[in-house]
């Protein structure tokens, strides 16, 4: 037997965590429908419950590819954002998600890649300004 708050979970019962609800829980995520990458800045993450965001599950049996996936994602996105500006083609309000084992969008979100005129020095200055370092 296990007690979760006021609920009694019988031995042998299956417990399923609703990741969609967790990732939209207003107790952890103000305006969860708004795209806000800044919500993952270190100073905002440090006081958040460690299991409030579970893109790769958690615990001893979480995704074995998590570190590789995160490093690959950062490398690809960093390279793309250095070389291109993205412009939406579709209206994001029309995006619909479906829930299966993972969350999927119903149809692709189309964007246009516009070549950037930034060079390395410009990108470095932009990043320094973003993180608050004077150049």
SULLINGI-V250564 format. One record per residue. N is the residue number from 1. SS is DSSP state (H for helix, E for strand, L for the rest). PHI is phi as a letter, one per 40 degrees, with the letter a starting at -180 (* if undefined). Layout:
n:N ss:SS phi:PHI
n:N ss:SS phi:PHI
This chain:
n:1 ss:L phi:*
n:2 ss:E phi:a
n:3 ss:E phi:b
n:4 ss:E phi:b
n:5 ss:L phi:f
n:6 ss:L phi:b
n:7 ss:E phi:c
n:8 ss:E phi:c
n:9 ss:E phi:b
n:10 ss:L phi:c
n:11 ss:L phi:d
n:12 ss:L phi:g
n:13 ss:L phi:c
n:14 ss:L phi:c
n:15 ss:L phi:b
n:16 ss:L phi:b
n:17 ss:L phi:c
n:18 ss:L phi:c
n:19 ss:H phi:c
n:20 ss:H phi:d
n:21 ss:H phi:c
n:22 ss:H phi:d
n:23 ss:H phi:c
n:24 ss:L phi:b
n:25 ss:L phi:c
n:26 ss:L phi:c
n:27 ss:L phi:c
n:28 ss:L phi:b
n:29 ss:L phi:b
n:30 ss:L phi:c
n:31 ss:L phi:f
n:32 ss:L phi:c
n:33 ss:L phi:c
n:34 ss:L phi:c
n:35 ss:L phi:c
n:36 ss:L phi:a
n:37 ss:H phi:c
n:38 ss:H phi:c
n:39 ss:H phi:c
n:40 ss:H phi:b
n:41 ss:L phi:c
n:42 ss:H phi:d
n:43 ss:H phi:c
n:44 ss:H phi:c
n:45 ss:H phi:c
n:46 ss:L phi:d
n:47 ss:L phi:c
n:48 ss:L phi:c
n:49 ss:L phi:d
n:50 ss:L phi:c
n:51 ss:L phi:b
n:52 ss:L phi:c
n:53 ss:L phi:b
n:54 ss:L phi:b
n:55 ss:L phi:c
n:56 ss:L phi:b
n:57 ss:L phi:g
n:58 ss:L phi:a
n:59 ss:L phi:g
n:60 ss:L phi:c
n:61 ss:L phi:b
n:62 ss:L phi:c
n:63 ss:L phi:c
n:64 ss:L phi:c
n:65 ss:L phi:c
n:66 ss:H phi:d
n:67 ss:H phi:c
n:68 ss:H phi:c
n:69 ss:H phi:c
n:70 ss:H phi:c
n:71 ss:H phi:c
n:72 ss:H phi:c
n:73 ss:H phi:c
n:74 ss:H phi:c
n:75 ss:H phi:c
n:76 ss:H phi:c
n:77 ss:H phi:c
n:78 ss:H phi:c
n:79 ss:H phi:c
n:80 ss:H phi:c
n:81 ss:H phi:c
n:82 ss:H phi:c
n:83 ss:H phi:c
n:84 ss:E phi:a
n:85 ss:E phi:b
n:86 ss:E phi:b
n:87 ss:E phi:b
n:88 ss:E phi:c
n:89 ss:L phi:b
n:90 ss:L phi:c
n:91 ss:L phi:c
n:92 ss:H phi:c
n:93 ss:H phi:c
n:94 ss:H phi:c
n:95 ss:L phi:c
n:96 ss:L phi:b
n:97 ss:E phi:b
n:98 ss:E phi:b
n:99 ss:E phi:b
n:100 ss:L phi:b
n:101 ss:L phi:c
n:102 ss:L phi:b
n:103 ss:E phi:c
n:104 ss:E phi:b
n:105 ss:E phi:c
n:106 ss:L phi:c
n:107 ss:L phi:a
n:108 ss:L phi:d
n:109 ss:L phi:c
n:110 ss:L phi:c
n:111 ss:E phi:b
n:112 ss:E phi:b
n:113 ss:E phi:c
n:114 ss:E phi:b
n:115 ss:E phi:d
n:116 ss:L phi:c
n:117 ss:L phi:c
n:118 ss:L phi:c
n:119 ss:L phi:b
n:120 ss:H phi:c
n:121 ss:H phi:c
n:122 ss:H phi:c
n:123 ss:H phi:c
n:124 ss:H phi:c
n:125 ss:H phi:c
n:126 ss:H phi:c
n:127 ss:H phi:c
n:128 ss:H phi:c
n:129 ss:H phi:c
n:130 ss:H phi:c
n:131 ss:H phi:c
n:132 ss:L phi:g
n:133 ss:L phi:c
n:134 ss:L phi:c
n:135 ss:L phi:b
